[in-house]
Amino acid sequence: MDSPDLPHLIGERLRAARTEQGLSVGGLAQAAGIGKGSLSEIENGTRNPTLSTLYGLANALGRPLSWLLAEQVGAQVSSPGIAARLLDTSATGPSGTDDDVTVEVYAIRLEPGSTHVSQAHGPAVVEHLLVVRGRVAAGRQGAEVTLDTGMSTSWVSDGPHSYRALDERPADVVLVIRWEPDGAGPA
């Protein structure tokens, strides 16, 4: 993470959402697939979580990743082989509540030699990926497509999906995620 205040903001948001939903530290940790001690450190702002950990927590809470990142444009998180920087986020629904559609835009750098596997985000989450530089295999596991610079693809993120740079140099992509709560999904 590149912002010194971001770990504390993430921790505050996690604790507030967990409490609001009546979850214990152990309950949220189990739902997110992480250790209870790790979650406690993240909530206290003393641990920098990986991209995979943040997605696990966001999914368990039914929130978009950008919400955990406090909608801070420029916030950057990573996991081995992948780094994501939030470029933009907006709620597109008219109500200004959690029922709104959220659109997130990320710049992602994929390092050669590693595959990033992302778990399901839900039936109402659609990802659109555009390759800016390099060659990439991306999409739902078992149905990945190979994309060259300038090519794009999209998929519903209701199952595991992956991203992989195919050449011996990093690949850059732009990922747009359309997130709707409660499985409403696009018509």
GUTORSE-692213 format. One record per residue: chain; residue in one letter; z, x, y of N, C-alpha, C, CB in turn; residue number from 1. Coordinates in Angstrom, 3 decimals, m for minus. Glycine has a CB too. Example, Ala and Ser with C-alpha at 12.3 -4.5 7.8 and 13.67 -1.06 7.14 Angstrom:
  chaine  residu       n.w       n.u       n.v      ca.w      ca.u      ca.v       c.w       c.u       c.v      cb.w      cb.u      cb.v  num
       A       A     7.800    13.190    m5.690     7.800    12.300    m4.500     7.800    13.200    m3.300     9.046    11.308    m4.473    1
       A       S     7.080    12.850    m2.250     7.140    13.670    m1.060     7.870    12.900     0.030     5.725    14.084    m0.598    2
This chain:
  chaine  residu       n.w       n.u       n.v      ca.w      ca.u      ca.v       c.w       c.u       c.v      cb.w      cb.u      cb.v  num
       A       M     0.000     0.843    m1.181     0.000     0.000     0.000     0.000     0.878     1.230     1.208    m0.953     0.006    1
       A       D    m0.759     0.459     2.203    m0.922     1.321     3.356    m0.049     0.943     4.546    m2.337     1.315     3.771    2
       A       S     0.519    m0.221     4.581     1.369    m0.644     5.693     2.836    m0.480     5.285     1.065    m2.127     6.103    3
       A       P     3.644     0.220     6.096     5.042     0.426     5.717     5.853    m0.870     5.663     5.690     1.380     6.684    4
       A       D     5.456    m1.893     6.414     6.188    m3.164     6.405     5.744    m4.090     5.276     6.012    m3.869     7.733    5
       A       L     4.589    m3.833     4.689     4.039    m4.744     3.689     4.945    m4.927     2.471     2.696    m4.244     3.239    6
       A       P     5.521    m3.885     1.891     6.406    m4.120     0.740     7.562    m5.071     1.059     6.966    m2.798     0.246    7
       A       H     8.108    m4.975     2.255     9.211    m5.873     2.647     8.713    m7.310     2.844     9.881    m5.366     3.947    8
       A       L     7.541    m7.466     3.455     6.969    m8.803     3.632     6.674    m9.450     2.272     5.676    m8.729     4.481    9
       A       I     6.107    m8.676     1.359     5.829    m9.194     0.013     7.127    m9.618    m0.650     5.101    m8.133    m0.855   10
       A       G     8.145    m8.767    m0.556     9.440    m9.086    m1.152    10.040   m10.365    m0.598    10.399    m7.950    m0.936   11
       A       E     9.980   m10.519     0.714    10.511   m11.734     1.345     9.756   m12.971     0.883    10.439   m11.621     2.871   12
       A       R     8.430   m12.879     0.831     7.624   m14.026     0.401     7.901   m14.371    m1.062     6.126   m13.735     0.600   13
       A       L     7.995   m13.353    m1.904     8.286   m13.603    m3.313     9.626   m14.310    m3.489     8.283   m12.292    m4.094   14
       A       R    10.649   m13.787    m2.842    11.988   m14.369    m2.974    11.999   m15.819    m2.476    13.023   m13.527    m2.190   15
       A       A    11.360   m16.068    m1.331    11.341   m17.426    m0.777    10.604   m18.387    m1.700    10.688   m17.430     0.610   16
       A       A     9.441   m17.990    m2.213     8.667   m18.866    m3.097     9.393   m19.084    m4.421     7.271   m18.274    m3.354   17
       A       R     9.994   m18.027    m4.952    10.732   m18.141    m6.224    11.889   m19.114    m6.063    11.259   m16.754    m6.692   18
       A       T    12.648   m18.968    m4.975    13.787   m19.853    m4.714    13.319   m21.288    m4.499    14.579   m19.367    m3.487   19
       A       E    12.262   m21.458    m3.706    11.705   m22.785    m3.427    11.285   m23.492    m4.717    10.504   m22.670    m2.474   20
       A       Q    10.766   m22.727    m5.670    10.304   m23.308    m6.935    11.406   m23.371    m7.994     9.134   m22.507    m7.471   21
       A       G    12.618   m22.941    m7.628    13.749   m23.026    m8.550    13.666   m22.050    m9.709    13.855   m24.409    m9.086   22
       A       L    13.013   m20.925    m9.501    12.873   m19.927   m10.558    13.909   m18.820   m10.403    11.461   m19.333   m10.548   23
       A       S    14.435   m18.358   m11.512    15.307   m17.189   m11.491    14.435   m15.939   m11.455    16.265   m17.171   m12.729   24
       A       V    15.041   m14.800   m11.181    14.304   m13.540   m11.223    13.711   m13.350   m12.613    15.222   m12.344   m10.850   25
       A       G    14.502   m13.606   m13.639    14.025   m13.470   m15.011    12.899   m14.440   m15.340    15.165   m13.677   m15.972   26
       A       G    12.991   m15.659   m14.833    11.952   m16.667   m15.087    10.625   m16.285   m14.467    12.387   m18.018   m14.557   27
       A       L    10.653   m15.826   m13.204     9.408   m15.418   m12.553     8.862   m14.147   m13.193     9.631   m15.203   m11.045   28
       A       A     9.737   m13.210   m13.509     9.290   m11.967   m14.150     8.587   m12.270   m15.469    10.485   m11.015   m14.388   29
       A       Q     9.165   m13.142   m16.261     8.553   m13.504   m17.538     7.210   m14.193   m17.327     9.488   m14.410   m18.341   30
       A       A     7.140   m15.128   m16.392     5.890   m15.845   m16.114     4.798   m14.904   m15.618     6.130   m16.947   m15.082   31
       A       A     5.188   m13.847   m14.897     4.227   m12.899   m14.342     3.918   m11.751   m15.302     4.750   m12.343   m13.036   32
       A       G     4.701   m11.634   m16.371     4.478   m10.563   m17.338     4.935    m9.205   m16.847     3.032   m10.496   m17.690   33
       A       I     6.014    m9.189   m16.059     6.559    m7.913   m15.578     8.048    m7.869   m15.901     6.316    m7.731   m14.037   34
       A       G     8.653    m6.704   m15.739    10.078    m6.553   m15.991    10.926    m7.160   m14.882    10.421    m5.093   m16.156   35
       A       K    12.094    m7.649   m15.284    13.031    m8.242   m14.336    13.476    m7.217   m13.287    14.251    m8.808   m15.078   36
       A       G    13.739    m5.986   m13.711    14.133    m4.936   m12.783    13.027    m4.618   m11.786    14.517    m3.685   m13.545   37
       A       S    11.792    m4.609   m12.272    10.647    m4.358   m11.383    10.548    m5.447   m10.329     9.333    m4.278   m12.187   38
       A       L    10.690    m6.710   m10.746    10.620    m7.809    m9.780    11.733    m7.697    m8.757    10.698    m9.163   m10.494   39
       A       S    12.931    m7.353    m9.201    14.048    m7.198    m8.273    13.743    m6.114    m7.238    15.341    m6.859    m9.039   40
       A       E    13.172    m4.992    m7.682    12.810    m3.913    m6.750    11.709    m4.358    m5.784    12.352    m2.667    m7.530   41
       A       I    10.741    m5.132    m6.273     9.668    m5.630    m5.406    10.240    m6.585    m4.368     8.568    m6.336    m6.237   42
       A       E    11.115    m7.492    m4.802    11.729    m8.432    m3.850    12.564    m7.717    m2.795    12.601    m9.438    m4.592   43
       A       N    13.139    m6.577    m3.160    13.947    m5.812    m2.202    13.112    m4.843    m1.376    15.030    m5.048    m2.932   44
       A       G    11.797    m4.817    m1.606    10.910    m3.964    m0.824    11.023    m2.489    m1.144    11.176    m4.163     0.610   45
       A       T    11.609    m2.159    m2.308    11.787    m0.754    m2.668    10.762    m0.277    m3.689    13.178    m0.535    m3.209   46
       A       R     9.870    m1.128    m4.092     8.846    m0.745    m5.054     7.491    m1.225    m4.557     9.155    m1.323    m6.459   47
       A       N     6.480    m0.364    m4.657     5.117    m0.730    m4.295     4.411    m1.274    m5.540     4.344     0.494    m3.696   48
       A       P     4.198    m2.564    m5.606     3.557    m3.133    m6.792     2.066    m2.818    m6.844     3.764    m4.637    m6.825   49
       A       T     1.535    m2.767    m8.054     0.105    m2.557    m8.238    m0.635    m3.863    m7.977    m0.200    m2.028    m9.663   50
       A       L    m1.940    m3.758    m7.853    m2.789    m4.935    m7.693    m2.591    m5.896    m8.860    m4.268    m4.524    m7.583   51
       A       S    m2.544    m5.367   m10.079    m2.363    m6.214   m11.263    m1.026    m6.951   m11.231    m2.459    m5.370   m12.534   52
       A       T     0.027    m6.252   m10.818     1.352    m6.881   m10.729     1.351    m7.986    m9.679     2.432    m5.830   m10.393   53
       A       L     0.741    m7.712    m8.530     0.697    m8.732    m7.476    m0.087    m9.961    m7.921     0.076    m8.154    m6.204   54
       A       Y    m1.205    m9.750    m8.620    m1.950   m10.903    m9.124    m1.118   m11.692   m10.131    m3.268   m10.449    m9.767   55
       A       G    m0.384   m11.001   m10.996     0.475   m11.694   m11.952     1.515   m12.559   m11.254     1.164   m10.693   m12.859   56
       A       L     2.123   m12.012   m10.210     3.125   m12.763    m9.450     2.504   m13.923    m8.690     3.849   m11.843    m8.479   57
       A       A     1.370   m13.671    m8.031     0.692   m14.742    m7.287     0.301   m15.876    m8.230    m0.563   m14.195    m6.558   58
       A       N    m0.258   m15.532    m9.385    m0.656   m16.560   m10.353     0.552   m17.358   m10.831    m1.371   m15.921   m11.552   59
       A       A     1.644   m16.667   m11.137     2.851   m17.342   m11.622     3.419   m18.300   m10.578     3.910   m16.313   m12.012   60
       A       L     3.230   m17.983    m9.305     3.730   m18.833    m8.218     2.706   m19.868    m7.748     4.146   m17.971    m7.047   61
       A       G     1.481   m19.793    m8.281     0.443   m20.733    m7.855    m0.017   m20.480    m6.435     0.943   m22.147    m7.977   62
       A       R    m0.081   m19.218    m6.039    m0.469   m18.843    m4.683    m1.626   m17.850    m4.725     0.730   m18.244    m3.918   63
       A       P    m2.457   m17.815    m3.687    m3.492   m16.779    m3.615    m2.857   m15.422    m3.295    m4.558   m17.144    m2.546   64
       A       L    m3.527   m14.354    m3.713    m3.035   m13.002    m3.454    m2.843   m12.756    m1.962    m3.998   m11.969    m4.032   65
       A       S    m3.751   m13.244    m1.130    m3.643   m12.997     0.315    m2.338   m13.548     0.883    m4.832   m13.623     1.050   66
       A       W    m1.791   m14.591     0.285    m0.514   m15.128     0.735     0.587   m14.094     0.517    m0.180   m16.444    m0.005   67
       A       L     0.574   m13.449    m0.661     1.572   m12.409    m0.920     1.405   m11.225     0.028     1.476   m11.933    m2.370   68
       A       L     0.166   m10.958     0.429    m0.105    m9.857     1.345     0.163   m10.251     2.800    m1.549    m9.391     1.188   69
       A       A     0.785   m11.392     2.990     1.147   m11.902     4.316    m0.080   m12.052     5.209     2.166   m10.974     4.984   70
       A       E    m1.228   m12.338     4.589    m2.495   m12.522     5.298    m2.785   m11.362     6.250    m2.478   m13.836     6.073   71
       A       Q    m2.294   m10.174     5.933    m2.493    m9.009     6.795    m3.860    m8.387     6.524    m1.372    m7.965     6.575   72
       A       V    m4.797    m8.661     7.407    m6.116    m8.061     7.291    m5.939    m6.550     7.311    m7.070    m8.540     8.437   73
       A       G    m6.588    m5.882     6.377    m6.462    m4.432     6.239    m5.470    m4.009     5.177    m6.062    m3.835     7.541   74
       A       A    m4.639    m4.945     4.704    m3.681    m4.601     3.645    m4.442    m4.101     2.428    m2.791    m5.825     3.271   75
       A       Q    m3.965    m3.002     1.864    m4.646    m2.419     0.712    m3.672    m2.265    m0.437    m5.273    m1.059     1.072   76
       A       V    m4.118    m2.666    m1.623    m3.342    m2.513    m2.851    m4.267    m1.955    m3.920    m2.706    m3.874    m3.306   77
       A       S    m3.655    m1.340    m4.936    m4.493    m0.743    m5.963    m3.807    m0.782    m7.313    m4.845     0.686    m5.597   78
       A       S    m4.597    m0.549    m8.321    m4.181    m0.311    m9.694    m5.044     0.850   m10.150    m4.344    m1.606   m10.629   79
       A       P    m4.732     1.470   m11.270    m5.579     2.575   m11.720    m7.058     2.162   m11.790    m5.107     3.072   m13.096   80
       A       G    m7.905     2.912   m11.089    m9.341     2.681   m11.122    m9.884     1.664   m10.144    m9.711     2.270   m12.448   81
       A       I    m9.008     1.001    m9.375    m9.475    m0.031    m8.439    m8.572    m0.073    m7.212    m9.514    m1.420    m9.126   82
       A       A    m9.191    m0.222    m6.050    m8.445    m0.409    m4.802    m9.080    m1.582    m4.066    m8.452     0.902    m3.912   83
       A       A    m8.241    m2.473    m3.544    m8.726    m3.660    m2.835    m8.110    m3.697    m1.438    m8.383    m4.962    m3.623   84
       A       R    m8.954    m3.973    m0.449    m8.502    m4.101     0.937    m8.875    m5.488     1.429    m9.126    m2.994     1.851   85
       A       L    m7.891    m6.230     1.930    m8.122    m7.574     2.446    m8.896    m7.486     3.759    m6.780    m8.329     2.647   86
       A       L   m10.082    m8.114     3.789   m10.909    m8.131     4.992   m10.684    m9.387     5.821   m12.373    m8.019     4.619   87
       A       D   m10.449   m10.515     5.136   m10.275   m11.779     5.850    m9.678   m12.800     4.902   m11.621   m12.291     6.431   88
       A       T    m9.008   m13.771     5.458    m8.495   m14.899     4.690    m8.415   m16.096     5.620    m7.100   m14.578     4.057   89
       A       S    m8.705   m17.261     5.073    m8.601   m18.464     5.887    m8.350   m19.668     5.007    m9.865   m18.669     6.723   90
       A       A    m7.616   m20.622     5.564    m7.420   m21.912     4.916    m8.484   m22.836     5.474    m5.965   m22.483     5.150   91
       A       T    m9.238   m23.487     4.589   m10.349   m24.307     5.054   m10.047   m25.793     5.046   m11.550   m24.046     4.214   92
       A       G    m8.904   m26.181     4.512    m8.561   m27.598     4.485    m8.032   m28.060     5.836    m7.529   m27.875     3.393   93
       A       P    m8.073   m29.343     6.082    m7.679   m29.877     7.385    m6.179   m30.030     7.584    m8.320   m31.191     7.586   94
       A       S    m5.398   m29.953     6.509    m4.000   m30.343     6.643    m3.066   m29.231     7.089    m3.522   m30.876     5.359   95
       A       G    m3.474   m27.966     6.926    m2.575   m26.883     7.283    m1.422   m26.732     6.315    m2.045   m27.097     8.659   96
       A       T    m1.523   m27.321     5.141    m0.473   m27.237     4.141    m0.956   m26.401     2.963    m0.044   m28.643     3.674   97
       A       D    m0.103   m26.286     1.945    m0.452   m25.532     0.745    m1.561   m26.200    m0.058     0.768   m25.354    m0.124   98
       A       D    m1.955   m27.413     0.304    m3.016   m28.112    m0.411    m4.399   m27.667     0.049    m2.869   m29.608    m0.227   99
       A       D    m4.467   m26.783     1.022    m5.732   m26.334     1.574    m6.454   m25.390     0.627    m5.509   m25.660     2.906  100
       A       V    m7.756   m25.322     0.794    m8.573   m24.333     0.106    m8.390   m23.019     0.856   m10.095   m24.764     0.042  101
       A       T    m8.203   m21.935     0.125    m8.084   m20.614     0.728    m9.291   m19.795     0.329    m6.769   m19.911     0.300  102
       A       V    m9.878   m19.117     1.292   m10.980   m18.194     1.034   m10.489   m16.810     1.409   m12.283   m18.585     1.839  103
       A       E   m10.585   m15.881     0.452   m10.156   m14.501     0.659   m11.379   m13.599     0.531    m9.041   m14.090    m0.364  104
       A       V   m11.451   m12.571     1.367   m12.550   m11.618     1.303   m11.944   m10.221     1.168   m13.479   m11.723     2.572  105
       A       Y   m12.362    m9.504     0.119   m11.843    m8.168    m0.159   m12.977    m7.156    m0.248   m11.029    m8.168    m1.458  106
       A       A   m12.734    m5.950     0.251   m13.588    m4.795    m0.023   m12.923    m4.077    m1.188   m13.762    m3.842     1.257  107
       A       I   m13.680    m3.822    m2.243   m13.113    m3.223    m3.444   m13.869    m1.948    m3.791   m13.155    m4.216    m4.624  108
       A       R   m13.117    m0.926    m4.125   m13.678     0.340    m4.607   m13.309     0.457    m6.090   m13.135     1.585    m3.770  109
       A       L   m14.348     0.610    m6.917   m14.170     0.788    m8.356   m14.446     2.246    m8.698   m15.107    m0.167    m9.169  110
       A       E   m13.489     2.897    m9.311   m13.656     4.295    m9.692   m14.377     4.371   m11.038   m12.283     5.019    m9.760  111
       A       P   m15.217     5.399   m11.212   m15.945     5.529   m12.471   m14.987     5.817   m13.633   m17.001     6.643   m12.363  112
       A       G   m15.380     5.363   m14.811   m14.617     5.681   m16.007   m13.470     4.752   m16.324   m14.096     7.023   m15.888  113
       A       S   m13.257     3.728   m15.542   m12.175     2.792   m15.864   m12.649     1.360   m15.665   m10.928     3.070   m14.993  114
       A       T   m12.081     0.488   m16.463   m12.378    m0.934   m16.366   m11.119    m1.642   m15.897   m12.878    m1.512   m17.729  115
       A       H   m11.251    m2.459   m14.873   m10.119    m3.260   m14.410   m10.261    m4.662   m14.999   m10.052    m3.307   m12.837  116
       A       V    m9.264    m5.083   m15.775    m9.253    m6.422   m16.354    m8.251    m7.254   m15.576    m8.900    m6.389   m17.879  117
       A       S    m8.710    m8.394   m15.100    m7.869    m9.315   m14.350    m7.634   m10.553   m15.204    m8.517    m9.689   m12.982  118
       A       Q    m6.397   m11.003   m15.251    m6.070   m12.197   m16.014    m6.558   m13.451   m15.288    m4.558   m12.275   m16.263  119
       A       A    m6.513   m14.572   m15.970    m6.961   m15.844   m15.409    m6.203   m16.172   m14.130    m6.785   m16.969   m16.428  120
       A       H    m6.929   m16.688   m13.147    m6.318   m17.137   m11.895    m6.214   m18.650   m11.834    m7.113   m16.626   m10.706  121
       A       G    m6.901   m19.354   m12.717    m6.813   m20.807   m12.736    m8.172   m21.462   m12.648    m5.946   m21.288   m11.609  122
       A       P    m8.250   m22.737   m13.031    m9.528   m23.444   m13.085   m10.133   m23.746   m11.720    m9.355   m24.717   m13.830  123
       A       A    m9.366   m23.571   m10.667    m9.875   m23.892    m9.332   m10.166   m22.639    m8.523    m8.881   m24.766    m8.585  124
       A       V   m10.267   m21.494    m9.193   m10.528   m20.240    m8.502   m11.923   m19.760    m8.882    m9.452   m19.168    m8.852  125
       A       V   m12.754   m19.537    m7.868   m14.112   m19.052    m8.085   m14.254   m17.725    m7.366   m15.178   m20.082    m7.586  126
       A       E   m14.807   m16.724    m8.068   m15.030   m15.412    m7.477   m16.520   m15.177    m7.296   m14.407   m14.304    m8.349  127
       A       H   m16.867   m14.619    m6.136   m18.250   m14.260    m5.798   m18.240   m12.764    m5.500   m18.809   m15.107    m4.559  128
       A       L   m19.045   m11.999    m6.215   m19.046   m10.551    m6.068   m20.425   m10.065    m5.643   m18.618    m9.874    m7.376  129
       A       L   m20.470    m9.222    m4.610   m21.699    m8.605    m4.115   m21.530    m7.094    m4.194   m22.024    m9.064    m2.648  130
       A       V   m22.478    m6.408    m4.833   m22.420    m4.958    m4.940   m23.008    m4.355    m3.661   m23.188    m4.454    m6.210  131
       A       V   m22.195    m3.575    m2.977   m22.607    m2.924    m1.743   m23.179    m1.538    m2.033   m21.427    m2.824    m0.770  132
       A       R   m22.613    m0.857    m3.028   m23.070     0.481    m3.380   m22.746     0.734    m4.845   m22.414     1.560    m2.468  133
       A       G   m23.735     1.228    m5.581   m23.511     1.607    m6.970   m24.015     0.562    m7.952   m22.051     1.851    m7.203  134
       A       R   m23.577     0.738    m9.180   m23.927    m0.165   m10.275   m22.639    m0.632   m10.935   m24.872     0.530   m11.313  135
       A       V   m22.543    m1.931   m11.204   m21.294    m2.538   m11.654   m21.560    m3.505   m12.796   m20.592    m3.261   m10.494  136
       A       A   m20.616    m3.585   m13.727   m20.580    m4.677   m14.704   m19.372    m5.528   m14.322   m20.486    m4.141   m16.217  137
       A       A   m19.583    m6.830   m14.152   m18.488    m7.693   m13.714   m18.700    m9.111   m14.224   m18.371    m7.687   m12.177  138
       A       G   m17.603    m9.844   m14.328   m17.641   m11.248   m14.720   m16.600   m11.561   m15.777   m19.018   m11.616   m15.230  139
       A       R   m16.706   m12.748   m16.321   m15.788   m13.189   m17.372   m15.939   m12.267   m18.575   m16.058   m14.673   m17.772  140
       A       Q   m14.821   m11.921   m19.203   m14.882   m11.029   m20.351   m15.783   m11.626   m21.425   m13.473   m10.765   m20.912  141
       A       G   m16.668   m10.782   m21.925   m17.633   m11.220   m22.920   m18.915   m11.758   m22.311   m17.021   m12.263   m23.791  142
       A       A   m18.907   m11.996   m20.996   m20.098   m12.517   m20.314   m20.377   m11.722   m19.039   m19.921   m14.017   m19.980  143
       A       E   m19.935   m10.442   m18.996   m20.158    m9.607   m17.825   m21.655    m9.422   m17.606   m19.455    m8.240   m17.981  144
       A       V   m22.041    m9.274   m16.358   m23.434    m9.001   m16.015   m23.495    m7.641   m15.325   m24.030   m10.129   m15.099  145
       A       T   m24.628    m6.975   m15.478   m24.855    m5.690   m14.832   m25.554    m5.935   m13.510   m25.688    m4.741   m15.736  146
       A       L   m25.000    m5.345   m12.455   m25.496    m5.562   m11.100   m25.763    m4.230   m10.416   m24.495    m6.391   m10.281  147
       A       D   m26.908    m4.146    m9.746   m27.237    m2.988    m8.929   m26.921    m3.309    m7.474   m28.730    m2.585    m9.101  148
       A       T   m26.995    m2.305    m6.626   m26.766    m2.478    m5.187   m27.582    m3.669    m4.663   m27.141    m1.179    m4.412  149
       A       G   m26.910    m4.553    m3.927   m27.559    m5.715    m3.340   m27.542    m6.952    m4.212   m28.952    m5.383    m3.015  150
       A       M   m27.128    m6.816    m5.464   m27.090    m7.971    m6.371   m25.709    m8.625    m6.337   m27.447    m7.542    m7.820  151
       A       S   m25.669    m9.910    m6.752   m24.402   m10.632    m6.736   m24.282   m11.539    m7.954   m24.268   m11.452    m5.448  152
       A       T   m23.063   m11.984    m8.192   m22.779   m12.919    m9.267   m21.525   m13.705    m8.891   m22.597   m12.177   m10.634  153
       A       S   m21.262   m14.760    m9.627   m20.029   m15.528    m9.414   m19.584   m16.118   m10.733   m20.232   m16.648    m8.356  154
       A       W   m18.304   m16.475   m10.808   m17.743   m17.066   m12.016   m16.465   m17.814   m11.664   m17.468   m15.983   m13.088  155
       A       V   m16.109   m18.762   m12.528   m14.828   m19.448   m12.425   m13.809   m18.547   m13.107   m14.869   m20.896   m13.078  156
       A       S   m12.716   m18.284   m12.426   m11.724   m17.313   m12.906   m10.621   m17.958   m13.738   m11.106   m16.585   m11.732  157
       A       D   m11.014   m18.848   m14.659   m10.016   m19.505   m15.500    m9.784   m18.764   m16.809   m10.438   m20.926   m15.789  158
       A       G   m10.304   m17.563   m16.903   m10.086   m16.708   m18.064   m10.116   m15.257   m17.614   m11.152   m16.970   m19.164  159
       A       P    m9.765   m14.337   m18.513    m9.810   m12.919   m18.152   m11.211   m12.513   m17.705    m9.363   m12.050   m19.336  160
       A       H   m11.273   m11.631   m16.728   m12.542   m11.133   m16.220   m12.362    m9.673   m15.848   m13.037   m11.969   m15.000  161
       A       S   m13.479    m8.958   m15.726   m13.362    m7.521   m15.517   m14.383    m7.003   m14.521   m13.516    m6.793   m16.828  162
       A       Y   m14.094    m5.778   m14.044   m14.936    m5.077   m13.090   m15.017    m3.624   m13.566   m14.368    m5.184   m11.611  163
       A       R   m16.225    m3.040   m13.541   m16.371    m1.660   m13.983   m17.544    m1.000   m13.274   m16.560    m1.595   m15.504  164
       A       A   m17.307     0.191   m12.707   m18.387     0.997   m12.144   m19.137     1.621   m13.310   m17.843     2.099   m11.153  165
       A       L   m20.470     1.531   m13.293   m21.252     1.994   m14.427   m21.778     3.415   m14.288   m22.390     1.078   m14.640  166
       A       D   m21.838     3.933   m13.091   m22.344     5.284   m12.892   m21.176     6.270   m12.827   m23.200     5.362   m11.604  167
       A       E   m21.499     7.523   m12.616   m20.458     8.554   m12.550   m19.922     8.746   m11.140   m20.996     9.869   m13.069  168
       A       R   m20.109     7.745   m10.290   m19.555     7.786    m8.933   m18.942     6.411    m8.638   m20.666     8.164    m7.863  169
       A       P   m18.086     6.342    m7.644   m17.456     5.055    m7.321   m18.497     4.002    m6.920   m16.434     5.237    m6.186  170
       A       A   m18.124     2.760    m7.116   m18.946     1.624    m6.677   m18.127     0.810    m5.683   m19.407     0.733    m7.897  171
       A       D   m18.812     0.264    m4.686   m18.166    m0.571    m3.678   m18.717    m1.983    m3.780   m18.381     0.004    m2.249  172
       A       V   m17.811    m2.960    m3.760   m18.208    m4.361    m3.830   m17.434    m5.158    m2.793   m17.973    m4.935    m5.246  173
       A       V   m17.984    m6.303    m2.448   m17.259    m7.280    m1.644   m16.982    m8.454    m2.574   m18.076    m7.723    m0.347  174
       A       L   m15.725    m8.862    m2.618   m15.317    m9.970    m3.479   m14.792   m11.099    m2.610   m14.241    m9.519    m4.509  175
       A       V   m15.399   m12.276    m2.749   m14.955   m13.466    m2.036   m14.343   m14.393    m3.081   m16.143   m14.167    m1.251  176
       A       I   m13.107   m14.788    m2.846   m12.391   m15.646    m3.783   m12.103   m16.976    m3.105   m11.075   m14.975    m4.270  177
       A       R   m12.526   m18.053    m3.757   m12.255   m19.419    m3.265   m11.169   m19.991    m4.151   m13.557   m20.337    m3.281  178
       A       W   m10.010   m20.260    m3.562    m8.825   m20.658    m4.304    m8.388   m22.050    m3.888    m7.690   m19.654    m4.090  179
       A       E    m8.196   m22.910    m4.872    m7.648   m24.249    m4.622    m6.427   m24.450    m5.497    m8.709   m25.359    m4.896  180
       A       P    m5.355   m24.961    m4.956    m4.171   m25.236    m5.759    m4.383   m26.435    m6.678    m2.970   m25.478    m4.858  181
       A       D    m3.549   m26.511    m7.684    m3.479   m27.687    m8.568    m4.759   m27.989    m9.323    m3.109   m28.882    m7.772  182
       A       G    m5.590   m26.992    m9.549    m6.766   m27.187   m10.396    m7.801   m28.129    m9.853    m6.348   m27.672   m11.699  183
       A       A    m7.830   m28.347    m8.539    m8.812   m29.298    m7.976   m10.239   m28.825    m8.207    m8.572   m29.493    m6.471  184
       A       G   m10.495   m27.539    m8.010   m11.793   m26.946    m8.294   m12.932   m27.515    m7.488   m12.099   m27.099    m9.715  185
       A       P   m14.019   m26.757    m7.395   m15.187   m27.247    m6.676   m15.868   m28.365    m7.425   m16.165   m26.125    m6.430  186
       A       A   m16.457   m29.272    m6.714   m17.127   m30.418    m7.355   m18.447   m30.012    m7.938   m17.336   m31.554    m6.363  187
